[in-house]
C-alpha cells in the first residue's frame, strides 16, 4: 500500500487539528523541560536537561510547521540550535530541492523579523540624530524619538542598513528569523495598491527558513 504523504490544505479542519495536536505536544514538552531543569541539582543532571531540551526543540519545530501548514504564518520565535564556536546561535532549514519544480516558480518573497532589546532609548535617539546630521539632508530631521532614530540609522548606510542596527549603542540583538516563500502574488509596483497586511503571504511553498539568537 502506498503511503499517503498529502499535506492538509490551508485553513482545513485537518490542518487545524494537526496544529492543535502540535500545540498540545509543545505544551507537554515545555512542562517536561521545566521540570527537568527545576529538578536538577548538579552537573550529573545535565544529560537529562539536554534530552528534555532536544524534545522541546523537536516540538517547537513541529509546532512551527503545523502553524504554517494551517495558516501560512509562523509563530514569533525561531528554531534555535547551539553553536559553541560562535557568539550567537544559528539554525536553518531548506526544503529538498526539485530542479524541475523550481522552474515553475515565478516569484519569491523573503520575510524577516529582527528583535532587539532597547537597553538605552536615549543612546539610540542620540545615535539616530548623528546619523541624520551626517546624511547631509538625505534623511529628514529632526530625530525626536525611537522611530525617527531607527529610520535614520537604517538608511544612513544605504540599502541593508536595518541589518546593522545591532551595532547601535542602546540596542541589544535578541533574535532574527528569515524565510523565503515561493509566491506568485508579488506586491504591485505602486505602494498605494499594497494590501494593509503586506507582510502576510497567504499561500506559497516554504523554500528556506533561518533563525538566529544571540546569547550572553
Secondary structure, DSSP 8 states (H G I E B T S, - for coil): ---------TT-HHHHHHHHHHHHHHHHHHHHHHHHHHH--SGGGHHHHHHHHHHHHHHHHHHHHHHHHHHS---SS------TTSSEEEEEEE----HHHHTT---EEEEEEEEEEES-HHHHHHHHHHHHHHTTTSS-----SHHHHHHHHHHTT-TTGGGGGGGSTTEEEEEEEEEEEE-S----SSGGGS-TTTT---S--EEEEEEEEE--
